[in-house]
Amino acid sequence: MESLTKKRFWAFIIDFIVITALMWIVSVVIYPLVVVSGYFTIFNYWIILLALVIICYFTYLEGHYPKTIGKSLVGIEVKSTDGELTYKKTFIRNLSKILWIPVLIDLLLGKLIKNGSLRILDKYAKTQVVFESESP
């Protein structure tokens, strides 16, 4: 059986492909408006829009459904270790996904502390990622 860590990695890659496609669609829609208006400085704030899209994508999907598109395709989901999975918990656990460096730091701290979860923010959010058929 494939390890949970590998499944999490592939789910992460799939989710960022979905987010990239979404941002590409937004760019295709907005670019003609920017050209007509001449307001090219809006692209200075594109990283902020990307961060908002990422945090909203992961928080909403994991809070409403216990999984994202990537997690659904690989057969894993997020569970709360102390009761109900809330939007607050999913927001906390996904804060580091805004950029690559925070995710790497989150993974490194999780590995160093060896708290039983892959990422340190899973510990603070009291969540865990499990195979779809498992419970916390």
Backbone hydrogen bonds, N-H to C=O, Kabsch-Sander energy under -0.5 kcal/mol:
donor,donor_aa,acceptor,acceptor_aa,energy
7,K,3,S,-2.0
8,R,4,L,-2.6
9,F,5,T,-2.2
10,W,6,K,-2.5
11,A,7,K,-2.3
12,F,8,R,-2.4
13,I,9,F,-2.2
14,I,10,W,-2.5
15,D,11,A,-2.7
16,F,12,F,-2.1
17,I,13,I,-1.7
18,V,14,I,-2.2
19,I,15,D,-2.5
20,T,16,F,-2.1
21,A,17,I,-2.4
22,L,18,V,-2.3
23,M,19,I,-2.6
24,W,20,T,-2.2
25,I,21,A,-2.3
26,V,22,L,-2.3
27,S,23,M,-2.3
28,V,24,W,-2.3
29,V,25,I,-1.9
30,I,26,V,-2.7
31,Y,27,S,-2.7
33,L,29,V,-0.6
34,V,30,I,-2.2
35,V,31,Y,-2.6
36,V,32,P,-2.3
37,S,33,L,-2.2
38,G,34,V,-2.4
39,Y,34,V,-0.7
40,F,38,G,-1.4
42,I,39,Y,-1.3
43,F,40,F,-1.8
44,N,41,T,-1.8
45,Y,42,I,-1.5
46,W,43,F,-1.0
49,L,45,Y,-1.8
50,L,46,W,-2.6
51,A,47,I,-2.3
52,L,48,I,-2.3
53,V,49,L,-2.6
54,I,50,L,-2.7
55,I,51,A,-2.5
56,C,52,L,-2.4
57,Y,53,V,-2.7
58,F,54,I,-2.3
59,T,55,I,-2.2
60,Y,56,C,-2.5
61,L,57,Y,-2.1
62,E,58,F,-2.1
63,G,59,T,-1.9
64,H,60,Y,-3.0
65,Y,61,L,-1.9
67,K,61,L,-0.8
72,S,68,T,-2.3
73,L,69,I,-2.1
74,V,70,G,-1.6
75,G,71,K,-1.2
76,I,71,K,-2.5
77,E,130,V,-2.5
78,V,66,P,-3.6
79,K,128,Q,-3.2
81,T,126,K,-2.7
82,D,126,K,-0.6
86,T,84,E,-0.6
90,T,86,T,-2.1
91,F,87,Y,-2.4
92,I,88,K,-2.4
93,R,89,K,-2.4
94,N,90,T,-1.0
95,L,91,F,-0.5
95,L,92,I,-1.1
97,K,94,N,-1.4
98,I,95,L,-1.1
99,L,96,S,-0.7
103,V,99,L,-1.2
104,L,100,W,-2.3
105,I,101,I,-2.4
106,D,102,P,-2.6
107,L,103,V,-2.6
108,L,104,L,-2.6
109,L,105,I,-2.9
110,G,106,D,-2.1
111,K,107,L,-2.2
112,L,108,L,-2.6
113,I,109,L,-2.7
114,K,110,G,-1.4
115,N,110,G,-0.7
120,I,106,D,-1.3
122,D,119,R,-0.5
123,K,119,R,-0.8
124,Y,120,I,-1.7
125,A,121,L,-2.2
126,K,122,D,-0.7
126,K,123,K,-0.6
127,T,122,D,-2.6
128,Q,79,K,-2.5
130,V,77,E,-2.7
130,V,128,Q,-0.5
132,E,75,G,-2.1
134,E,131,F,-1.9
